[in-house]
Amino acid sequence: MNIETSPDYRKALKEISKKKYSGVYGTVTQEIKNFFKEYSSFESIWHKTFMLFENDIVRVNKIRLENEMQNSGKSGGYRIIVLCDRRTQTVGLLYIYPKVGPLGQLDIPKDKSKDLVRNYKKAKLDKAVESLEF
């Protein structure tokens, strides 16, 4: 399985990871690593939780991650929007956001999800995606 990060994802993760939020979101990178250790196959990500939209070869999922610092389980944790491409066994990380805290968002609009997919496809063409390894 290949894991790629989009510019939108990296920008959002950078914001969440700022030092001023370390008391609220300080374990975000560890939570991401833990998730990909547990779900290490493409198929496990493809079939994971909440699907936003799909066709036969591409699926966009919203994955729930726990924020151990909030002690509220997955419901108060992070959401990662991912694109799974069956042709290449690639998981593209499109965006991440917390549900609670100073940067908390209840959800993202469906239009934004579609924009994230368009941005990711453009970033792939521009060679602006980065591989992620754990």
Long-range contacts (C-beta under 8 A, 24 or more apart in sequence): 1-40, 1-41, 1-42, 1-45, 1-89, 1-90, 1-91, 2-88, 2-89, 2-90, 2-91, 2-131, 3-36, 3-90, 3-91, 3-92, 3-93, 3-131, 3-132, 3-133, 4-90, 4-91, 4-92, 4-93, 4-124, 4-129, 4-130, 4-131, 4-132, 5-92, 5-93, 5-129, 5-130, 5-131, 5-132, 6-92, 6-93, 6-94, 6-95, 6-116, 6-119, 6-120, 6-123, 6-128, 6-129, 7-119, 7-123, 7-128, 7-129, 8-94, 8-95, 8-116, 8-119, 8-120, 9-80, 9-93, 9-94, 9-95, 9-96, 10-130, 12-95, 12-96, 12-97, 13-96, 15-103, 16-78, 16-96, 16-97, 16-98, 16-103, 21-101, 21-102, 21-103, 23-69, 24-69, 24-70, 24-98, 24-101, 24-102, 25-67, 25-69, 25-98, 25-101, 25-103, 26-69, 27-67, 27-68, 27-69, 28-67, 28-78, 28-96, 28-98, 31-65, 31-66, 31-67, 31-68, 31-77, 31-78, 32-65, 32-80, 32-96, 33-134, 35-63, 35-65, 35-80, 36-134, 37-134, 42-84, 42-86, 42-89, 42-90, 42-91, 45-82, 45-84, 45-91, 46-84, 46-86, 52-81, 52-110, 52-113, 53-113, 56-86, 57-85, 57-86, 57-87, 58-83, 58-84, 58-85, 58-86, 59-83, 59-84, 59-86, 60-84, 60-94, 60-113, 60-117, 67-98, 67-100, 70-100, 70-101, 72-100, 75-99, 76-100, 79-105, 79-108, 81-108, 81-113, 81-116, 83-117, 83-120, 92-120, 92-124, 92-129, 93-132, 94-119, 94-120
